[in-house]
Amino acid sequence: MLNLKNPNLYNNRELSWLQFNTRVLRQAQDESLPLLERLKFLAIYGTNLDEFYMIRVAGLKKLFTAGIIVSGADKLTPLQQLREIRKYLHQEQQVLEFSMHDILKKLEHEGMRVKLYDQVSQIEKNQLNRFFKEQIYPVIIPIAVDATHPFPHLNNLSFGLIVKLYDSDDMSIERFGIIRVPRVLSRFIEISNGTYVPIESVISKNVEGLFPGYVLIKCAAFRVTRNADMEIEEEEADDFMELLEEGLKLRRKGELVRLEVGASADEEIINFFNRHANIYKDDIFKSHTFLNLSSLWQIVSNKSFAHLLPAPFQPKNLPPFDASENMFAALEKQDVLMYHPFESFDPVVQLIQVASKDPDVVSIKMTLYRSGTNSPIVQALMSASESGKQVTVMVELKARFDEENNLIWAKALEKSGAHVIYGIKGFKVHAKSTLITRRKNGKLKQYAHLGTGNYNPATSKIYTDFSYMTSKDEITNDLTRFFHFLTGFSKKGKLNELYMAPSQIKPKILSLIQNEMRKGSEGQIIAKVNSLVDDDVIRALYKASQAGVQIDLIVRGICCLKPGVEGVSENIRVISIIGKYLEHPRAFYFKNDAAQVYISSADWMPRNLVRRIELLTAIKDDAAREKIIQILKLQCADNVLSYELQNDGTYIKRKKDNDKSVNSHKLLEDFVNRVSKATKNENAASISELTSKLFIEN
């Protein structure tokens, strides 16, 4: 019998993530995409890599420093992983720089340019000099570094210049300094519509004015990355909000884990900086392009060049939410399943807003993980609370990189009179759910929303996610128990129709896989997740494959499972879809299960299945179930946006093989447009036909 714990059967989690970010970079290389769309993917690549270093690399460094030899199913040690990560990223640096230069060169033909100070006209130089004097000089921070001036503390993702100067009165006296560029200053200075100059190029020409009496010898841009993973010890007697605020301060002071420098940085400049920063040499990256790729959003968002982006798509309100019918009445007639952003997120927002104003609504209960800034949902919850309704909100203060925003909302909600829960000790609450209780004919009636994504209207336009709305008693009764579990004490936390992590979801998933395994070649599984890491789930899938079950996995990011291994995973295919929208839903189809289809807030990772509060929902409504199945099958057929995982851990872009192109994002846009058009024409037969066929025709 094969040993399914053999490390050779598993991809390393961190290296699999790097492969995901490489697929993002490949989008930037795709010449079929509009130029600013390609530049956008460079910005996403850079943002992703920042977070990877702040969290994953920083974590591996801490493990190595502590002498802890822990590993995943692949059995690589922290040191082995760090070496592989550094090797991979240094090799990819050249690909990144080539992609950047290629895009910028082609943008020039479209009238959009990024130029250095020395490359612009004298008139433009005068304009930049005035800008420096009026906008940069008053806020920039020149810092001398010597025996009497200590090296400054640099916050996470600090950007600036390292300078070497000599005394104009005595050339034998050399000095080093740092110029910090505050975040309030834009990364690029736009001197005319579509012409940008990097801010460091302007500052470098004015260094001597910042250090009077000194002459510039050389300078180079730099950017630092710190460990940003907060560790908060939760004590029952402590105020968790105060602990979080302290943790946010510590994040800015975490250990330095990466240094990026511009191409002009020579060994002397780097050595000066690193004598104080003490960053490992292989975590120093010299870039021949711009530091801080995420700042490219400034250029991408130039509305005058919107024609260099894909044609915008306006999410649609489809039946039954396209009419003026009361939302509660609509949900009493039928369940509704929406697929964002093709179908608008507005009905979810409107549900909360309607509930906040409805005099018959007595309570609103909700989980908030990432709600965004200026949230209309939070505003509606505050309004509901102020009008006397019972409002209970679980605000997850530990939502990484949204902690500060969530802290602000939590305080505002509490001030409005809402009952705010700040988390469950030892767990993150990652479930996305809403429960509204309303009086109707002297009785209480409840309405629920369950989703795979966050209650954030902004990200709902670029993240694909499922929203399920229902007034079914079996669902709403379970959600009542769920919220009682969050607000009270419970050692069991078991639900009847829904499944809750950490106690129920993983056993249910394993049971569903085993059920298909018993059906052998008659079994079929389609699973869509962001990441697949959990060892037990992977081994269950291997066993199902060995039994003949056909398994299609749509995994956007990390996948530790190896498909196509002889005798182990020959019946498993793994694809990753990277395109216009960020794939975010978790949805599962099990051919021989009574319910067949499930949606969830949980990925198949230990953190989701064991260390978080999550929900898994069986979709028993026929129309909603069929809709999900067809979306999953459509994505399995995608041959434009999908990459297929090989058993060596690499990904290959899927080939069309003379078949017609299947771009799942484009086909979904077209489908929703057709349904919306039929709705406006009040062509009931057309609507019915389209809705029943969904995507089968494709």
N, C-alpha and C positions, 0 to 999 in steps of 0.2 A: 504493500500500500504506500502511495506517495505521501511524503511528509508535507502537509500543507502549511507548516510553520517554517519551511525552508526560507531563509532570507532572500534567496535568489528569486522568489516568487513575488517580491514586493518592491515597488519603486520607493525611493526615499522621498519623504514628504517635501522637504525644502527644494530638492532638485526638480521635483514635479512642479512645484510652484514657479520655479525659474523657467521651466518649459512653457507654462501658461503666459508669463510675461513676454517670452519670446514670440508667442503667437500674437500678442498685442503689437509687438514691434513689427511683425510681418505685415500687419495691416498698414503700417506706415510705409511699407515698401510696395504695397499693392498699387500699381500704376493705373488700375481701372477705377480707383477711388478719386473723388475730387481732392484737390491739393490741400485745402484747409482741413478736410476730414483726415487726411494722412498726418498733417501736423498735430491734429487733435490726439491721434493715437500715440504720438511721441510724448505729449503732455501726460496722457494716462500712464504710459510706460514709466515715466519719471516719478509720478506720484506713487504708483504701485511700489517702485523700487525703494523710495524713501521709507514707506511704511514697513517694507520687508526688513530693511536694515534696522529701523527703530525697534522692531518687535522681535522678529525671528533671529536675525544675526546677533542682536544684543542678548537674546536669551541663550543662544548657543555659547556665546562668550562667557556668560555668567556660569553656565554649567561647567565649561572647561576650567575656568579659574577656580571654581570650588572643588575641582577634582572629581566631579560626579560623572561616572560613565553610564549614561542612560541612552537608550536608543529605541527606535521603533522596530517594526517587524523586519526591516531591512538590516538591522544590527549595525548601522554605521555609528561611530562614536561622534560626540560633538566636534572634536578636532578634525576628524575625517570629513565631516560635513562642511566645516568652515573652509578647509582647503579646497574642496570641490566647488563651493560657492564662489570663492575668490577667483579660481581658475576660470570658471564659466563666465563670470561678469567681466573680467579683463579681456577675454576673447571677444565678448559681445560688444565691448566698447567701440571697436572699429566698425562694426555693422551699424551701430547707433549713429556714429559720426557721419558715415557715408550716407545714411538715410536722410539725416538733417541737411547736409550740403546739397543733396539731390533735390529735396523739396524746396529749399530756399532759392536754388538756382532757377527752378521752374516757376516759382512765384514771381520772380523778377519779370518774366515775360507777361505776367498778369498785372503788373503795376504795383506789386507789393514787394518791398525791399527791407532787408535788415543790414544796415551799414555801420561801420566803425566811424569814430570821430574823424579820423584822417581821410576817410573816403567821401566825405560830403563837401559841398561847395563852401566858399568862404562866407557867403551870406548865411548858410545853414550853420556854420561854425559859430558865427556871431549870435545866432538864435540860441544855440546850445549853451554858449557862455552866459548869456542873459538868464537862461533857465537855471543854470547852475547857481548863479549869484542869488536869484530870487527864490528858487524852490528847493535847492539841494543844500547849499551852504548853511542855512540856518538850522537844519536838523541833522546834518551828518555828524559823525562822532570820530574825530581823529584821536588816536591813542598812542602815546609814546610807550615803548617797552624797553626798560633798562633797569639798572640796579635800584633806582628809586621809584620806578613806575612798573608795578607788577603786571604780568600778562592778564588781560581782562577775562572775566567770565563771558562765555559766548553761549547764548541760548540755543536750544535745538533749532536746526535749520538756519542758523545765522549765516548771513552773506556779507561779504566785504572784500577789502583789498589788503594784501600784505605788501608793505613798502620798505625799500632800503634807500637811505639817504646819506649824504655827507654834509658836514658843516661847511657853509660857504666861506667861512673865515679860515678854516683849517681842514683841507681835504683828507687829512689822515684820520679824521674823526668820523666814524661811520655809525649810523643809528638805524634801528629797525622800528617799525611801527605798524599799527593796525588801523584801518579805516572801516568802521562798522556802518553798514547801509541799513537804516531802519526799514521795517516792513511797510511803513506808511508811504514810502516812495515806490513808484511803479518800476518794474524791472526794465521796461523799455520806454524810451522817450519818443513819442510820436512827433516828428518835426513837420510832417505834412501827411495828408490822408494816405496811409499805406506805406509810409517810410518810417522806420523805427531805428533808433540807436540804443544799444545796450548801455545802461546807466554807468557801468564800470568804465566804459570807454571814455565817457565824459569826465568822470571823477579823476581818472588817471592823468588827464591833461591839466588838472587843477590841483594836483597834490601839493605843489610847492606853495600854493596859497594857503593850504591847510597847516603847513609846517613852515612858517616864516623863518628865513635865515638858513634853510636847508635846501639842497638840490637833490632831485630825484635821480637815483641810479637805476633802479628797476622796480617793477611791481607786478603782482599777479592777483587775479581774483581767487577767492576761496569760499567754501561753504562747508559747514560741519553738520554732522548728524549725531544725535545723542540717543541713548537708551530711553525710550519713551513708554516703556511698559511699567505701569504703576503697580506696586504691591501694597495692598491695603489690608491690614489685619483688622478684621471685624470683631469687635468686642461688644457684648450686649450692653455694657454700661456706657459705651461711647456714642457720641453723636455722629452718625455716619456721614452727614453732610459736611461736618467740620473735617473729618478724615479725608473726604474726597477733595475738598478745597486745598488741604495740605498736600495731597498727592499730586494735584495739578501743578503746584509750585515746584515740587520735587522733580516732576517730569522735565522742567526747563533746566534742571541741574544734573540730569543723568549722565552717566559715563559717556565720553566721546567714543563713537564706534566707527565713524567714517570721516574721511577728509577728501573733498573734491577740490582740485585746483585747476586754474586755467593753463593753457598751453605755454604761457610765458614763464611759468614757475620753474626755476632751475633748482638744482640740488641744494644750493645755499639757502634759497628762500624756503624750501620745504623743510630743511633741517632746522632752521630758526623756529619755524612754527611748531614743529614736532618736538622740539626740546621742551616745550611747555604743554603741548597737547597729548603727547605720548600715545599716538595712534599706531597700531601695527602696520608695518610697511605695505603689506598686501591689501590693506583697507584704505590705501591712498590711491585715488584715481585722478590721473591727469587727463583733462578733457580738451579736445581741439574744437569744441563747440561751446554753446552757452551753458553755464551752470544753472541749476534750478529749472529743469524741463517743464515743471508744472506751470511756470510763468508764461508758457507759450499760449495759455488760454487767453491772455491779453490780446494776442494777435488773432487767434482763431475767432474771437468774439467781435471782430470789426464788422459791423453791419453793412458797411459799404462793399464788402467782398463776400457777402452771403452767397453769391452765385458759385463760389468755390467750395461750398458745402453741399451735402445731399439735399434734395428737395425736402422741405419740412413736411411733416405729417401731423395733421390735427386730430388728436384722439376723438372718437365719436361716442355719443350717447346712443345706445341701441335699445330696442324694446326690452323691458317695459319702462325704462327710465328716460325715454325720449319724449314722453307725453307729460301732461300736467297732473296725472293721477297721483293721489297721495301715496307716498313711498311705503307707508305701513300697510295700506290696503293692497298694494302691489305684492308685497312680501307675504301677505296672507293667502294670496292666490297661487303663488309659485315661488320656488327657489330661484335665485339668480346667480349665475357664475359669470364673472367678467375676467377678461384677459387684458391687462394693462401692458403697454400704453396704447395698444390698438383700440381698446375700449377705454373710455375716459375714467379717470379716478374721481371725477367730480361727484358721482352719486354717493361715494363713500363719505366725502366731505359734507355733502348735502344731508345725508342721513343724520350726522351728528348735529348739523346746524338746525335741521327741522326738529330734531328731538329736543334741542336746547330751548326752542321757542314754544313747543307744543304744550299746552296747559295740562294735557292728560298724561304726559310723561312724568313719572315719579322718580326714576333713577337712571343714571348712565354709569356704566363701569367699563373701564378701558385699560389696556396695556400700552404704554408708549416706550418704544426702544429708541428710534431716531425719528423725531418729528420735524426737524429743520427749523430755520429761523422764520419769524413772522407767520407762524403756523395758524391757519384759519381753524383747524381742529381744536387746538388748545384754546384759542379765543372763544370758540363756541362752548367748550367745557367750562371755562371761567364764567361766561355769561349764564350758563345753566345753573351753576352753583350760586351765583349772585341772585338769581331769581327764585331760589329756594329749593331747587331740585337736589336730590342726593347724588353727588358726583364722587365716584371713587376712581382714582387713577394710580396705576402702578407705573411709576417713572423709573426706568432702569438707569441709575446714575453711573453704572459701570460700562455703558455702551462706548466702546473704545473710540476716542477722538471726538465723541459727541458729549462727553461728560459735562463740560462747562456749559454748553447750551442746555442740556437737560437739567442742570442745576438751576439755571435761571428760570426755566419753565416750572420746575417743581416749586420753587419759592412763590412764583406768581399764582400758581394754582392754589397753593395753601393759603395765600393771602385772600383769595376769592372765596374761601370757605370750603373748598373741596377737601376730601379725605385723600391724602397723598401717601402712598406706600413707597419707600425708598429702596426696596429690594428685599430679597430673601437671603438670609445669612448663608454664605457658602455657595450661592448659585446666582447666575445671571438669569433674569426673566427675559427670554427672547421670543416668547409667544406673541402673536399679533391677533388680538381679539377685542371685540366690543359687545356689550350686552345692554340693551335698552329695555326698560320695564315701563309699561304704559297701561293705564286704566281703559278698559273697554267693556261697556255694558255691565258695569259693576264688578268686573273681574279684572285680574291682572293678566296681561298678554306680553310676551317677551319676543324680542327681535335680535338677531345676532349677525355679526360680521366676523368672518375668520379669513385671514390672509396669509400669503407666503412672504409678503413684503412689509415695509415700514409704513407708518401713517405720515408720509411725507409727500405732499402734492408735487414738489419740485422733482424729486428723484423718480416719482411714478411716471414721468414723461420720458425717461430714458432707461428705466429698469423694467424688464418684463416680469410680471407677477400675476398670480391668481387672487381674485377676491370672491368669496362665497358668502352670499346673504341668504338667511333663512329665518322662518318663524316656527320651524318644527320644534315641538315640545321636547323631544328627546335630545336635541342639540342644546336648546336654551337651558334646559334643566341641568345639563352637564356643565354648561358655562357658569351657572349659578354656583355649583359646587366648586368649580375651578377658582372663582373669585373669592369664595369663602376660604379656600385653602390659602390663597395669597394674603388675605387680611387676618386670618386667625391662626390657630395651631392645628397641625395635622401630621400624624406620623405615616399615614397611608397615602392619602392624596390620590385615591383611585377613582377614575371616571368610568362611566358605563358605555357611552357611545363614542366619546372622544378618547384619545389616548394621550397621556401626559408623560413627558420625560421629567425626572430621570428614571421613573419606575416602570413605565408602560410601553414607551415607543420602541425601544430596542427589542424587547421580547416579541412585540407584535411584528416588527419587520422580519426578525429571524423566523418566526412562525409562518409568515406569508411566503418567504423564500422556500422553507421546507415543504410547504404545501404544494408549491409548483414542482419541487424536486420529486415528490411522490408521483407526479403525473408523467415524469420522464420526458420523452420527446414531444408530448402533448402540452408541456408546460411552456409558458412564455412570460417574460418580465421585461417591462420598459421602465427604467427609473431615471428621473432627471434631478440632479442635485448640483450644488456649487462645488462640493468637494467630497471625495470618498477616501476616508482614511481608516475607519474603524476595522481592526483586525478580524473581529468575530463576524462582521457583516461580509467582509471580503472572503473569508473561508467558507461561509455559507453559500456565497455566489459561486465559488470554485466547485463546491460539492454539487450544486444544482447544474452547473455546466457539465460536470462529469456524468450526471444522470441524463443528459441530453436536452435540458431546458435551453431554449433560445433566449439569450439575454442581450438587450440593447441598453447601454448606459450612456446618457447624455450628461457629461460632467464638464462644467465650464472650466474649473481650475485644477486643484490638486486631485490626482488619482493615483493611489498607491497600489491598486490592482493592476496586474499585468495580463492583458488579453492575449489570446492566440498562442498560449503555451501548450504544447502537445501533452495530451493526457490530463490537463488541468483546466484550461480556460479556452478551449478551441471554439466553444459555442458562445463566447462573450465578445461583443464588439463595443468599443468605447469611442465616442466622438465628442468633440468640443466645438461649440458654436461661438464664433467671435464676429460681431458685426455692428450694425448701427446702434443696436440696443444692448444693454448689459443683461445677460441671461441670469435671472435671479430666482425663479420658482423652484420649489421642491414638489415634485408630483410623481406618483407611482402607479403603474398598471400591472396587476397580477391576473392573468387570464382566467385562472380557475378558482379565484376567490369569489365569494358571494357578492361582496361590495365592488370588487375589481379595482376601483380607483380611489386614491387618497391624495390629499394635499397636506403640506406640513410647513412649519416654520423651521424645521430641523434638517440640517445636513447630516450625512452619514459619517460623522466624526465623533470621537469620544467626548469632546467638549460639549457637543450638542446633545448627544444621547445619554450622557452620564452626569455632566456638570452644569446643565442649564435646565430651566423650566421652559419646555417647548410643548407644542400641541400638534397632533396628527389627527386629521379629519377624514372620515370615510365619506365619499360623495355618493349618495344613494339615489339622488334625483337622476332620472334617465337622461334628460337632455343635457344636464351639466356633466354627467359622467361621459357621455358620448363626445361632447365638445373637447374634454381633456384628452381622451384617447386619440382623437383625430389630430389635435395639436402635437401630441407626442409622436405620432406616426409621421406627420409632416416633417418634424425636425429630424427624425431618423432618416428621411429621404433627402434632406438638404445636401446639395453637392456644390454649393457656392460659398457658404459661410463656415462650413465644417472642416475640421481637421480630425484625422483618425489616429488614435494612439497605437503605436507599435509595441511589441513585447520587449524592446530594449529601452523603453521610456521616452522615445522621441515621437514627434507627431508629423504626419504627412498630410498636406492639403488633399482633400478628396478630389478625384477626377470625375469628369462628367461622362466619359465613355460614350460620347455621341448621343447620350440622352438629353432631353431638354433640361435647361437650368432649373434647379429648385432652390430658390432663395427664400427661406422661410419667413424672414422679416418682410420682404417685399410682397410675398403672396398674402401674408396676413393683413398688411396695409390695404392691398387691393380688395380682399374679401370684405373687410369692414367698410370700405368705401362703397362697395356694391350694396351691402345691406343697408347702410345709411341712406343711399340714394333711393332704394326701393321703399324705405320707410317714409321719406319725404314725399314720394309719389303716391303714398298710401296704397301701394300695391301689395295687398295682404298675401296674395298667392305667391308673388315673387319673394316676399320676406320669408314665408313659410318654406318655400323650396330651397332658398339659400341657407336658411338656418339648419334645415335637416341635412343638406349635403355637406355643409361646412367646407372642409378642405379635401374631401375624398377625390374630387375631380382633379386635384393637383397631384 
